Amino acid sequence: MTFNTRRKILAFGGLAAFGTGFSATAKRMLNPLFDGDAPKSRYHGASLEPEFKVDPASGALRVNPAQQVSYTGCLGCTTQCGVRVRIDRASGKVLRVAGNPYSPLSTEPHLPMKASVRDSFVALSGYHDKGLAMRSTACGRGNAVLQQMDSPFRVLRPMKRVGPRNSGQWEPISFEQLIREVTEGGDLFGEGRVEGLKALRDLTTPIDPRRPELGPKVNQVALITSTNDGRLPFAKRFVQQAYGSINFVGHGSYCGGAYRSGSGALFGDMKKMPHGKPDYANTQFALFIGTAPGNAGNPFKRQGAMLARGRSEGKLNYVVVDPVLTNANNLAAGERARWVPIKPGTDGALVMGMMHWMFENGRYDAKYLSHPNLAVAKAAGEPSWSNATHLVIVEAGHPRQGRFLRGSDLGLDLPETERYKENDPFAVTGANGAVRHDEATAPAQLFVDDTVVIGGAPVKVKSSLLLLHEQAHARSLDEYAAICGIPAQTIAALAKEFSSHGKRAAAIAQGGMMAGNGFYNAYGVVTLNALIGNLNWKGGLSMNGGGFKDAGPGPRYNLASFPGMIEKPKGLPLGRNAPYEKTAEFAAKKAAGKAYPAQAPWFPNAPGLATEWLTGAANGYPYGIKALFVWSTNPLYGIPGVRAQVEKDLADPKKIPLIVAIDPLINESNAFADYIVPDSLLYESWGWPSAWGAVPTKASTARWPVVEPKADKLADGQAIGMETFFIALAHAMALPGFGPGAIADMDGNTYPLERPEDWYLRGGANIAWLGKEPVADASDDDMVLSGVERLRPMLERTLKPEEVRKVAFILARGGRYQPAKETYSEDNPEWMTHRFENGLQIYNENLGAAKSSITGKRFIGCATWTEPGFADGTAMRAHYSEAEWPLQLVSFKSALQNPYSIAAPRLRALHPENPVLMHPADAAHFGLKSGDGAVIRTPGGSAHGRVIVHAGVMQGVLAVEHGFGHRELGARGHRIGGTQQPGDAAIGAGVNLNDLGISDPTREGKSVWVDAVSGTAVRNGLPATVARA
Amino acid sequence: MSDGKPSSTRRAFLQAIPAITAGLALPTSARAAPGKHHWAMLVDIRRCIGCQACTMACIMENAVPENSFRTIVSTYVVQQLTAGRTTAGTYMLPRLCNHCEDPACVPVCPVGATFKRDDGIVVVDGDRCVGCAYCVQACPYDARFINHATNKADKCTFCAHRVDAGLLPACVETCVGGARIFGDLNDPQGTLRRSLNAAKKNGDAIKVLKPEAGTRPNVFYIGLDDRFRGRVEGQAALWHPTSHGA
């Protein structure tokens, strides 16, 4: 297919590419016949030898003894699909990766666990076309990321910086030196004394005696990571349970956290943030707002496959509402898949407009919403319920304004300690006035605007649904339409369609919610589901099945706790995801007469916030930190605007005296580290991850080293990695929870935690014994065919005899997966098996009773439309006018690249760069055409990129695909032990939108723009302008 | 993008998908010798999500040289005028060797290196090929290239080495959307033949690329819609392989 290429190259004149073409031609001219390497095979070139052969008549399997096929997990993105890895036995090289048929993340429906490994191989073959029915896939990236295994940029031994931070100069050091220096400290860099981890583990002295709520000094040691790759519980055990710091955070706040928080508000848990997905197999209409299943998202393949099936042979129709057109659309599917462009950060206007129409036209499920508790709902045939009828105190100035009216308010006799807690019921309006919600046996009134008497005083109350109704009617449909740029008739049509399929419709969002009002936009999207009462229904909104817990208290080994454990680290987390009102600062300011504003925002309704960590540490608010672990994560690349804010602070060892990275690669963040510790990569790792969403059955993937880790080995043969590092640190500091006797079984016998397998294999034993009954035993054939045989001595050394074959059974199949036939409930085939049964929060009192720590103003407790704004409540456009910043930047996820895959050459060859998408009208206005170089400017910075004029983007928007614009991962060569690595400029191609993120102009000190409720990063709707470069 | 400007003209789009044309009728009878396989592929474009898993799997399986492709999914943004309004949509087109009944590449080969096997797969005999590239120019589908590692003509083989081992082609195994259906046209009970029959029954037109070339392809498509012929403004979307015109 190159001739066509050449025509294009000649036509458009790419110099580099022309050079390549020319040299190849010249080479052939010089030696026309015999200058190439002879193909390995006469007809098949250099194609791989097949991994096995399947007899077309009998289906008998014959394996190729030169290769090994093993089932494990992918880490090409956070979906972490189950995959099959094909290995050349002689070299240990990974040849190819495809799907694991036992894994629902790769196969639909997945193969039952009872199938032998041999049968699973045959199921993938052409025998009786089995492999078409049991297609088990890897995505484009999943096929290509194996190239990272052999990357020349891998970190394989511990390294210590020998120049200033981020100077790219390193010296390899021994593991022993690493452990000694990190624990003991000293004048490590000739820059003065650095405190070691041993000295920093102070569990009693407060960080600030005047602010005891911050906790002890140990909290000044912090770990930042990305996602649970199945190894998170191990790292948490070290940092929190053994070392004792409260500060352990993941990447959610700069991933899709706004959506999770909005969903958490509806599901009533803003820390764990439950979320649902359409039951794709049976949904008839799906509304995707700020998410693009099939293009990206989690789980990428599973959603893509089910979308593809639904829109071709199934009954699925769907609409994607997003500023950017992606592969979630497919014109061949005709009207089954539609794209509706929207202005960035205005999703809340769209959904409040839809609700407005649904209320006006009676297109909400009034019967469903009237159920005050689960029992009444179930009696009426509903598998879920909501608090639509619960009464909220709205009396201005009442001490409990914004909170639910409770039984104790109405005279229920409860001890004071139990008032307003779990046992204090809510109140609803029944046929004869207010009643306890939990004792109601019939539907309650939906729209209530009433006055009750509390302690002799009249108090105004309203029902949750009325409060939502008021918010929906705060503006007209036309006003909502004008805000979001979607015609009113389209909003009405979406609302009508959404409410026309009974329970078989669902609305979800994801990363597209990361705007300056993302929380409320997301709360609105998920609230749509409550209005049609689709939760837990077949074809409606379904919950994830979850996983089998490895690091729990049993049933074989207690991996959840140990003697000497720090039960609950004390203090306030660095990200200030806690109530400001509980701080000494609040008390002092209140006493001084002005409680608000706080020095910087607090986020009582948010989970851990990496977004606030680095700026917080730089500001010393709530406190500075002394040591930072950066494990498998890249906040400097991923958090919009943070690099410009903290780059200098990170480079200054006086600000954070010790930074230790644990990573197989050098990325933009760990380039600032003092030490880099190598870690296992992809198929070298252990871990027990489970699915993040959209898998309605329980799923735990087994990640196990199907190839030998490449990092340097210790004297006892263990490869250096996160686990060996933490085990050694724990040993050096004599921490509890690690070492001999650190793990107890159910009888109190103890076992060591001295090697990674001590942990993961025992976690596997827990998984094997969970569920209705323990899994079966692996056969010898299972073990040999799957490659688990290689680990048999390790299994036998580590586990009890009766556990060996059960854990092997799971490893051989790449995980433990509940059968697909258990998707729907045994009791009612129209209900999902895994159901969420707490009430959905149309109104969330934790939200509605909380105040902004800056303005002191109460948050609205239900979905609403609010403009993207800053911490002091002012709108973004009040600071950055459209006249000066006429465009808005949005980010979208790549179908091919993740934030750490750019160094895989095959991915780059297909898609080397991320041109910035620009609407034709905007291009005309700015005088740009496709291919032009351009400077994109925001108040936070500028970047050079190339534009592509693109009809698939909303007017007024510049869209940037994520995953490009790297400075590291090979883009810059580092000097290691006196040897200069060659950098590869191609790795640095394109633009990273996060380098254009902005700070919050209303905040003191360093900041990045975050959503006021969820504290999540803002990367959609950044004010911008563009000019020809 | 790194090679040059993306093309944004209608002409360029039509050049990029030169082949969309009302297709020939579904083959109704076996075209290979009785008792033989007749390997073929059906691509249901409605199910393609443009993830390029096929592209990458093919590269890994077949050690396709860097910056060459035996298969790829060309992805386009298409602007359409519907009821007076301009709308945009994504269109994907998985492309590979069509393993034609009358392959244009075979007669032009001066050394008889390119030939059609009994089972319909068109292959190149690497021992004979002299790398003259006549076949590359003759192929109406741009499906061939000169492999710069070997200097031989190279192209999709339907993963004949896997098919001969009772396995599926790499692209088919890993097709996330389940768009690629591979099988034996001579097997009336096979998934391929049943899918073709079902499509016919549902009124889903089965088409091939460039029927007017007279090559009688063995790669069939569902969703290769006439809407995209002559009435579209389109451009290659985000995928700009560094050395490929797809």
Contacts between the chains, C-beta under 8 A, distances in Angstrom:
chain1	res1	chain2	res2	distance
A	1	B	68	7.0
A	1	B	69	5.6
A	1	B	70	7.9
A	1	B	72	7.2
A	1	B	95	7.8
A	1	B	142	4.7
A	1	B	143	6.2
A	1	B	144	7.0
A	1	B	145	5.3
A	1	B	244	5.8
A	1	B	245	6.9
A	1	B	246	6.2
A	2	B	68	6.2
A	2	B	136	7.5
A	2	B	145	4.1
A	2	B	146	6.9
A	2	B	243	6.6
A	2	B	244	6.9
A	2	B	245	7.8
A	3	B	133	7.9
A	3	B	136	5.7
A	3	B	137	6.3
A	3	B	142	6.3
A	3	B	145	7.4
A	3	B	245	7.9
A	4	B	142	4.3
A	4	B	244	7.6
A	4	B	245	3.3
A	4	B	246	7.2
A	5	B	3	8.0
A	5	B	241	7.8
A	5	B	243	5.5
A	5	B	244	5.0
A	5	B	245	4.0
A	6	B	245	7.8
A	7	B	245	6.6
A	8	B	3	7.0
A	8	B	4	6.7
A	8	B	7	7.6
A	8	B	245	4.7
A	9	B	3	5.7
A	9	B	4	6.6
A	9	B	243	8.0
A	11	B	4	7.4
A	12	B	3	6.8
A	12	B	4	2.9
A	12	B	5	5.3
A	12	B	7	7.9
A	13	B	4	6.1
A	14	B	2	6.7
A	14	B	3	3.6
A	14	B	4	4.4
A	16	B	2	7.2
A	16	B	3	7.9
A	17	B	2	7.4
A	17	B	3	4.4
A	17	B	4	7.6
A	17	B	242	6.7
A	17	B	243	6.1
A	20	B	67	7.7
A	20	B	243	6.6
A	21	B	243	7.6
A	24	B	146	7.8
A	24	B	148	5.2
A	28	B	131	6.6
A	28	B	146	7.5
A	28	B	151	6.1
A	32	B	130	7.3
A	32	B	131	7.1
A	33	B	130	5.7
A	33	B	131	7.3
A	33	B	151	8.0
A	35	B	151	5.9
A	36	B	131	7.2
A	36	B	147	7.3
A	36	B	148	7.6
A	36	B	149	6.2
A	36	B	150	4.1
A	36	B	151	3.3
A	36	B	152	6.7
A	37	B	149	5.7
A	37	B	150	5.8
A	38	B	126	7.4
A	38	B	150	6.8
A	39	B	126	3.8
A	39	B	147	7.9
A	39	B	150	4.9
A	39	B	152	6.0
A	41	B	126	7.3
A	41	B	161	7.3
A	42	B	125	6.0
A	42	B	126	5.2
A	42	B	127	5.2
A	43	B	123	4.9
A	43	B	124	7.2
A	43	B	125	6.4
A	43	B	126	6.8
A	43	B	157	7.1
A	43	B	160	6.7
A	43	B	161	7.8
A	44	B	62	7.8
A	44	B	157	6.5
A	44	B	160	6.6
A	44	B	161	4.3
A	45	B	62	6.6
A	45	B	63	7.0
A	45	B	126	6.4
A	45	B	147	6.9
A	45	B	150	6.8
A	45	B	152	7.5
A	45	B	154	6.3
A	46	B	62	7.1
A	46	B	63	3.8
A	46	B	149	7.4
A	46	B	150	7.8
A	47	B	61	6.1
A	47	B	62	4.5
A	47	B	63	6.6
A	47	B	157	7.5
A	47	B	159	7.2
A	47	B	161	5.1
A	48	B	61	5.7
A	48	B	62	7.7
A	48	B	63	7.5
A	48	B	161	7.9
A	49	B	161	7.6
A	50	B	161	6.2
A	50	B	162	5.4
A	50	B	165	4.0
A	50	B	167	5.7
A	52	B	165	7.3
A	52	B	167	7.5
A	53	B	165	4.2
A	53	B	166	5.7
A	53	B	167	7.7
A	54	B	165	7.1
A	54	B	166	3.6
A	54	B	167	6.6
A	55	B	166	6.3
A	56	B	166	5.2
A	95	B	60	7.2
A	96	B	57	7.1
A	96	B	60	4.5
A	96	B	61	5.9
A	96	B	170	7.4
A	97	B	60	7.7
A	98	B	57	6.8
A	98	B	170	7.9
A	98	B	173	5.6
A	98	B	174	5.0
A	99	B	174	7.0
A	124	B	167	7.6
A	124	B	168	7.6
A	124	B	173	6.8
A	125	B	166	5.4
A	125	B	167	5.2
A	125	B	168	6.9
A	126	B	163	6.8
A	126	B	166	5.4
A	126	B	167	5.7
A	126	B	168	5.1
A	126	B	182	7.8
A	126	B	183	7.9
A	127	B	166	5.9
A	129	B	183	6.0
A	129	B	190	5.8
A	129	B	191	4.1
A	129	B	192	7.8
A	131	B	167	7.3
A	131	B	168	4.6
A	131	B	172	7.6
A	131	B	173	6.3
A	132	B	168	7.3
A	132	B	172	7.3
A	132	B	178	7.9
A	132	B	181	6.2
A	132	B	182	7.3
A	132	B	183	7.4
A	132	B	191	4.9
A	133	B	191	7.4
A	135	B	172	7.8
A	135	B	173	6.9
A	135	B	174	8.0
A	135	B	175	6.7
A	135	B	178	5.8
A	136	B	173	7.7
A	137	B	53	6.0
A	137	B	173	7.2
A	137	B	174	4.5
A	137	B	175	6.5
A	137	B	176	4.7
A	138	B	53	6.2
A	138	B	57	7.3
A	138	B	174	5.5
A	139	B	51	4.9
A	139	B	52	8.0
A	139	B	53	4.9
A	139	B	176	5.7
A	140	B	51	4.9
A	140	B	52	3.5
A	140	B	53	4.8
A	140	B	55	6.5
A	140	B	56	4.7
A	141	B	56	7.7
A	142	B	53	7.2
A	143	B	53	5.7
A	143	B	56	3.5
A	143	B	57	4.8
A	143	B	59	7.8
A	143	B	60	5.8
A	143	B	174	6.3
A	144	B	56	4.5
A	144	B	59	7.6
A	144	B	60	7.2
A	146	B	60	7.4
A	294	B	49	4.3
A	294	B	177	7.7
A	295	B	49	7.3
A	295	B	50	7.8
A	300	B	51	7.9
A	301	B	51	7.8
A	301	B	176	5.0
A	304	B	49	4.4
A	304	B	51	6.5
A	304	B	176	5.2
A	304	B	177	6.1
A	305	B	49	8.0
A	305	B	176	5.5
A	305	B	177	6.0
A	305	B	178	6.4
A	307	B	49	7.2
A	307	B	177	7.9
A	308	B	46	7.3
A	308	B	47	4.0
A	308	B	48	7.3
A	308	B	49	5.7
A	308	B	176	7.5
A	308	B	177	3.4
A	308	B	178	6.2
A	308	B	179	6.9
A	309	B	47	7.0
A	309	B	177	7.8
A	309	B	178	6.5
A	311	B	46	6.3
A	311	B	47	8.0
A	312	B	44	6.1
A	312	B	46	4.2
A	312	B	47	5.1
A	325	B	77	6.6
A	325	B	88	5.4
A	325	B	89	7.1
A	325	B	90	6.0
A	326	B	90	6.9
A	327	B	49	5.5
A	327	B	50	4.1
A	327	B	51	7.2
A	327	B	75	7.0
A	327	B	90	5.7
A	327	B	92	7.3
A	328	B	90	8.0
A	329	B	89	5.4
A	329	B	90	4.3
A	330	B	45	7.5
A	330	B	46	6.5
A	330	B	48	6.7
A	330	B	49	7.3
A	330	B	50	7.8
A	330	B	89	7.7
A	330	B	90	6.0
A	330	B	91	7.4
A	330	B	92	6.4
A	331	B	78	6.0
A	331	B	80	7.9
A	331	B	89	4.1
A	331	B	90	6.5
A	331	B	91	4.6
A	331	B	225	7.5
A	331	B	227	7.6
A	331	B	228	7.5
A	332	B	45	4.0
A	332	B	46	4.6
A	332	B	48	7.4
A	332	B	91	6.8
A	332	B	92	7.4
A	332	B	222	7.8
A	332	B	223	3.2
A	332	B	224	7.8
A	332	B	225	6.4
A	333	B	46	4.5
A	333	B	223	7.4
A	334	B	46	8.0
A	336	B	46	7.8
A	339	B	87	7.8
A	339	B	88	7.1
A	339	B	89	6.6
A	339	B	90	8.0
A	895	B	49	7.8
A	895	B	50	6.4
A	895	B	51	5.5
A	895	B	52	7.2
A	896	B	51	7.7
A	896	B	52	6.1
A	905	B	66	6.4
A	906	B	56	6.3
A	906	B	59	5.6
A	906	B	60	7.7
A	906	B	66	7.3
A	907	B	56	7.7
A	908	B	242	7.5
A	909	B	66	5.6
A	909	B	67	5.1
A	909	B	241	6.3
A	909	B	242	5.3
A	909	B	243	7.5
A	910	B	52	6.1
A	910	B	55	6.3
A	910	B	56	7.6
A	910	B	69	8.0
A	910	B	72	7.6
A	910	B	239	6.4
A	910	B	241	5.2
A	911	B	238	6.6
A	911	B	239	5.6
A	911	B	240	7.0
A	911	B	241	7.4
A	912	B	1	6.7
A	912	B	2	4.8
A	912	B	240	7.1
A	912	B	242	5.3
A	913	B	1	4.6
A	913	B	2	5.6
A	913	B	240	7.5
A	914	B	238	7.7
A	915	B	1	5.0
A	915	B	6	7.2
A	915	B	238	7.3
A	929	B	5	7.9
A	929	B	8	7.7
A	930	B	5	5.7
A	930	B	6	4.8
A	930	B	7	8.0
A	930	B	8	4.9
A	930	B	235	7.4
A	931	B	1	7.5
A	931	B	4	7.0
A	931	B	5	3.0
A	931	B	6	6.0
A	946	B	1	6.0
A	948	B	1	7.2
A	948	B	6	5.4
A	948	B	238	7.8
A	949	B	8	6.1
A	950	B	77	6.0
A	950	B	235	7.7
A	950	B	237	7.7
A	951	B	77	5.7
A	951	B	79	4.5
A	951	B	86	7.2
A	951	B	88	3.9
A	951	B	233	7.6
A	952	B	77	4.6
A	952	B	88	4.4
A	952	B	89	7.8
A	952	B	90	7.0
A	952	B	237	7.4
A	961	B	238	6.8
A	989	B	2	7.0
